[in-house]
Each structure stands twice: as structure tokens, then as C-alpha cells.
Amino acid sequence: MLPLEDAIDGSGWQRIYLDLPWAAGNADTHVSSASHVAEGVLDDIRECLGDRPFAVIGNSFGGMIARHVAHVLRDQVLGLAILAGVYEPTHQARSLPPRRVVREDPSVLALAGTVRDDYEEMTVVQSEATLEAFTRYALPGLLGANQTILERVAAEYALSVEPEVAHPAPFEAPSLHLFGRQDHVTGYEDGLKLRNHYVRGTYAVLDAAGHNAHLERPDLTAALVKDWLVRTGSSIR
């Protein structure tokens, strides 16, 4: 999430980053499912913020957790943003585009060296800029993740009830739902199905963007996040 700091800096919003259980340095608290992760995040937010209002943003799996938080704490949540989020937890049930690289550059792959496999697996725009962003922002999390915890959560990857089912009333706070057009991991079709639930949602499917959409299309992502924060701030009474 750190690439968005420049976009958010000067916006007047305080940022609080919550590490999920498998992040490097965390003790193993024996979390064993997505629902356990979601409840732990709720506990952390309540401890940090009490009943103060806030906005929440999440990427990938964190997007699913952010949806859960936004619905459970709806009275406190000023806005919700999801980047390349998980909407369908079962991978085999997802509507996914075929794997496609829209810009190939063998020289960049050669430059990637030992991180080539990890970089090539996710990247749809091969360039020195995306390699630098991947190496700086994504790779440390991949290398430092506790695989034991990840495997336990992966075995129980779905929330007990999807947030929009547990809380079916339309979500009326400003929201952003950003997808990569070439995201072969979580796709975009499953998220678009919920567009009528998020009645103040901006939906954007970015071409030349995969699952790391915010790394491959940083300027457009930053503009959309800033717009979301403006809309969220304007809704504060």
C-alpha cells in the first residue's frame, strides 16, 4: 500500500496500517481462517480507534477484509476502497480473464535476476518501472510472509457469510472498486456483480493492469484514490 503515500500525503488523513497475521515479525496467534483474520482486524480497529469514524482501504485479500469491516462497522465507516480485491473466495468459481502480458520486455526479465519468477507470474506490463515497484513494495511481503499461517488461512479462505449477504442494505458511503483488466488472479467480473449494492461506488477496470494494478497504473490509481478521499471527506457531516 505504500506506493499510495504520495497520493494521500497532504490530504489531511491520518494513516494506520494493519499488518495481517502472516506479516513478517508477527507472532503466530493460530489464526486459521479468513473469518479469524477479519475478526482480528475488527479488534485492532476498535483498539486503535474506539468509536471514531474512519475510512478503510484494502488490496487483494485485504479488500475482502475491508468489505467485512465496512459492513460490520457501517455506522463508523466514512468510505471504502478496494484495489484488485477478492470478491469470490473460491478460485475455481471466479470469472477470470485469460493470463495475458500486454507489454513484454525480455531485457527487464533478465534484469529481474533471482526475482524473475515472482515478478513474471503477476506482471502484465514488463518495464523497469514495474520491476522497481514490485521489488520495492511487493517482494518484501512475499519473502517475509509466514507460509504456515498462509496455508492455514488458504484452507478456510471464505468468510462465514459474505458481507453484502450478511448486511444486505445498500452501502451508501463513497466507495472505490478498482480492478485490473488483465487480472488473472481475482478478475473483475465478480466485483462488478455487486455494483448495485454500492450505491455511491466508482467502478474502474484498468487496461494494462493485472493483480498489482496499483503498481502498474500508479498515476491513475492515485487519481482515483484521491477522488475517493475527496468524496469521502465531502460526506462527513
C-alpha positions, -999 to +999 in steps of 0.1 A: +000+000+000+030+023+004+030+035-032-001+054-024+015+075+003+025+103-022-011+105-034-025+106+001+001+129+016-012+163+023-048+151+022-053+156+059-060+119+065-041+100+092-030+066+080-029+035+102-015+003+085-027-030+100-004-060+093-023-092+086-013-122+107+013-137+083+033-105+080+070-107+090+076-102+127+041-112+138+038-139+164+017-169+154-017-164+171-030-196+155-053-178+131-068-205+109-094-189+086-104-157+068-131-152+094-105-153+121-084-127+102-115-105+098-124-106+134-088-098+144-088-068+122-120-056+138-105-060+172-074-040+161-096-012+147-117-010+178-085-009+199-069+019+178-100+040+171-127+032+195-159+047+181-142+073+160-151+075+123-127+062+096-123+051+060-109+018+051-089+006+020-077-029+012-058-047-016-064-082-028-074-104+002-073-072+022-101-060+000-124-088+012-115-080+048-121-043+042-156-051+029-163-071+061-151-042+083-171-016+063-203-035+068-199-046+104-188-011+114-210+007+089-220+035+113-184+045+117-172+039+082-170+071+061-157+053+029-145+021+015-118+015-013-108-019-027-079-024-051-079-057-071-099-072-043-112-107-036-149-109-042-153-146-050-132-165-024-132-198-043-106-196-070-123-222-092-156-203-091-141-169-102-148-153-136-112-147-147-097-133-179-070-154-196-034-148-185-021-122-208+010-100-208+003-067-227+039-055-228+068-079-229+104-069-224+130-097-222+156-072-211+135-064-180+131-101-172+168-106-175+173-076-152+150-092-126+175-119-119+166-141-089+131-124-085+122-131-121+097-159-114+078-139-088+078-108-110+068-126-142+040-145-125+020-114-117+031-087-140+013-078-173+034-047-181+071-056-181+091-024-176+119-011-154+093+010-135+071-020-127+101-041-118+113-014-094+078-011-079+074-048-075+109-052-059+104-023-035+067-028-025+055-063-032+086-086-029+094-079+008+059-091+018+062-122-004+096-131+011+087-123+047+053-140+048+048-168+073+038-196+049+024-218+077-002-192+086-009-185+049-016-222+043-040-224+073-060-194+061-059-206+025-077-238+036-106-217+050-104-187+026-140-177+026-157-156+052-185-174+071-210-151+053-202-126+025-206-090+038-232-080+013-253-110+022-249-106+060-257-068+056-280-066+025-290-029+029-273-008+002-239+005+012-242+043+010-208+056+019-185+067-010-166+037-024-140+028-050-137-006-067-106-007-088-097-037-110-070-048-134-084-057-169-058-084-172-060-096-135-060-134-138-059-138-100-091-122-088-105-107-121-132-080-122-165-097-132-173-109-097-168-075-082-190-058-109-219-080-099-222-061-067-223-026-082-260-021-073-251-027-036-226+001-035-248+029-045-220+056-043-194+034-058-169+044-085-160+013-106-129+013-127-114-016-148-079-005-158-064-018-190-027-027-189-031-038-153-031-071-136-034-081-099-008-055-090-029-028-107-017+000-083+019-008-092+013-010-130-010+020-133+002+042-103-009+076-116-045+066-125-048+046-092-036+076-073-061+099-090-089+076-083-079+072-046-076+109-042-111+113-058-124+087-033-109+106-004-124+139-016-158+123-020-155+107+015-144+139+031-173+158+015-198+133+030-186+140+066-213+158+085 
